Amino acid sequence: MTDITGTKPDLGSFGVFGHYSQFQPLSAEQLQEIEALGYGAIWAGGSPPAELDWVDPILEKTTNLQVATGIVNIWTADAGAVADSFHRIEAAYPGRFLLGIGVGHREAIGEYRKPLDALTDYLDKLDEHGVPRHRRVVAALGPKVLQLSAERSAGAHPYLTTPEHTAQAREIIGPDALLAPEHKVVLTDGSEEGTERARAAGRKALDLYLGLTNYLNNFKRLGFTDADLAKPGSDAFIDAVVAHGTVDAVAARLKQHREAGADHVPVQVLTSPDKLVPALAELAGPLGLK
């Protein structure tokens, strides 16, 4: 698949999100099953190192599956080294790698400049090293960074949001920019006991983010209160950002992002590695992928 300048990346309707280390142990058969199920891309988070040497084996084992970083951290990954990795991967697998960059978290960085300024400088460096605008995206939550993502990249990759945020983001970035919001998932039988298990898994996954300023500010813009966001998070908050229940209920929630303007939704299934592909297989039909 070869992209051309100025076109929006086509990643399909849904993808798979996880820590970059989560995808390294997957066998060729597992990766090929994810591809055959109709998921268009693997999104790898966790601030991977600039070398991105784990990307090549995934692309080698598959035919059309794409890989995106969600995200390379601009504080820890040198722009020149990242650009070298991009060009290596692009030469070997044209159009199948999307470079996602972001500023990470204020609390985790000792020297932290204004996100907008730091991102602009990093994008300038990627320009200097020849990384095409249409082959990169920016992690964006607030209005200013969302606007920057549309102006300086293919679009935005919001993390830990709601369909309401997706609708707002689409308004800001316009119709021509890529919008790929991540959403977390826990599959249950829909029972009350299952709901409690799902909320517990969601709270465990969200504990870090309820202490991070950029996420808290975004949640408040979406209407959540201090009471909602006090650890471990209210039921209403957890239910809004973690889709749970039967496969049909979860698929319906994920589709709300698409209805709100998302081009592509990376799905993060909160489960053990051995259960990831079976869970994706359960979801594929209700998501309309098979």
Disulfide bonds with the S-S distance in Angstrom:
none
